[in-house]
Amino acid sequence: MISKKLEVGDHIRVIAPSMSLALIDKQNLRIAEERIKSLGLSVSYGAHVREKDELISSRVESRVSDLNDAFKDKSVDAILTVIGGFNSNQLLKHLDYKAIRSNPKIFCGYSDITVLSNAIFAKTGLVTYSGPHFSSFGMKKGFEYTMEGFKNCLFSSRPFEITPSKEWSNDKWYLDQNKRKFVKNKGPIVINKGEAKGRIIGGNLGTLSLLQGTEFMPSLKDSILFIEDDYESRAVTFDRVLQSLLHQPGFERVRGIVIGRFERESNISDRALRKIIQTKKELMDIPIVANVDFGHTTPMITFPIGGEGKINLNKNNMQIEVKKH
């Protein structure tokens, strides 16, 4: 099930199912609002987005209420999350999946939001989206690629190819918008050649692993996994969490893997990543590409969780395409 695409005049609801809007600097918030409005969209906020406790989050009841209300509100066309965090999985047992299924609309975020995006797809069949948070729109510089990817996926139904950005950054942009550090993007790295097509599943690998063994984990059968991890991941951590995913029912039917760019602090080299992949016999015959523009660096693509993709990783033709979204 795919919700209607965005168009001028549509209404965006901002909710905070993980960390609070109170975390966001007022100037960055203003920039985010202006950028959303430049797309011809209006913005409103969930009733509890500014609540803040000692974990810079809010009560489970508040977060559940805002998410359920955003889906039920007929005036809302799409839902953007404020930012990630650590506790979105607290909400899973309390969401009104019947209401979500009956009111399909765009739901977009990344990082900790991975659990909600995949659980909503698993429980309702609604395609959700891994893409920028509302706070991401507060970035002054280097946002053009992210904006283009957002529009490709959420303003149009046409298939699109994922092409690499020219440069990328892993700085704390929200601390000083005028001091940015960008480096040239070397582009995707093919680890295993081959071709595959399938349903796109994934997001942040460490967060996705929180769903393993639960009713909220989507099927891995006939899927192309899009996975990434943040600065807390090291080679050994990424290795064991990936291994855990390999143990999930249906993994033998995974068709391909697309890995997002690692943060600098993770210190996962291309060589280390290749070795991790090569130690796993389950991955020997699966096409795999890494260093793609999504994850905890900027800029990033927007991709559909539950949509359809295709990869072609051959010697003279490397293509990553989102076919249905």
C-alpha positions, 0 to 999 in steps of 0.5 A: 500500500502506497500513500498519495504523493506530496503536492503543493498545498499539502500539510505536514505534521511534525511529531517527536516519537523519539527525542524532543523538539526542545532539542532543536535550536530555534534558528535551525527550527526556523530554517527547517520551517522555511524550507518546508514551506518553500516546497509549497507545504504547510507545517503543524506540530503534534501537541506534545512535541516540546515535552522534555524529560531527563532523557530529552524525550517525553512520556510514552503516552504523549508520543503515542498520542501524537503519532496516532493523531497524525494518522487519524487527522484527515487534514494531514498529508505526511508525517515527519519526525523531529529527530532520532534518539533511542526509545522509539521501540517503546511505542510499538505495542501501543500504536493504532495499526488499524487506524494507520492502515485506514489512513495511509500517508507518508511517514518519514525519518531515519536512525531510531525511527527505523523501528517505527517505519519497519513495524508500520510496514510489517503490521499494515503493509503501508510503505514508509520512508527512510529519509531526512528528519524535520530537523534535517531541513534546518541545514543551511549548506550542503542540503541540495542533494538531500532535498532532490532525493526527498522530492524524487521519492515523495513528490513523484511516483516515477522510478529513479536512479540513485546517483552519488553525491559530489561531496559529503560531510560528517560534521556537527553542522547544527552547532555552527552552520557557517563552519562546515567540512565537506570532502569529495565523494568517491562513490559506491563501492562494489563488494559483490557483483551481480543483479537483483530486484526485490522489496526494500527493507531496512534502515539503521542496522542496530535499530532494525535488530531491536525488532528481531524475533517480534511481530514487528519485524518485516519479512526478509524474503525476496528483499533488498536490504538497505542498511547503515550504522552510526558512529557507535558502530565499529567493525566488530559491532557491525559484524556481529549485528549483521551476523544476527540479521543473517540468522533471521528466518527468510534471510536465505531469500535476501536478494541483495544488500545496499550499505550506507556510508559509515561515519568517520568515527566508526573507523570501518575501512573498505578493507575491513568491510570486505573482510566482514562480508567475505567471512559470511558464506550466506553473503557469497552469492549476493550482490552487495554495494557500499558507501551509498548516500544514506545513513548518519552522514549528509547528504542522504537519499530518501528510500521506501521501506516496503517499496521495490528496488533493483541493483545491477553491479556489473563491471561496466554497469553499476546501477541502484534504482528505486522502481516502486515507491 
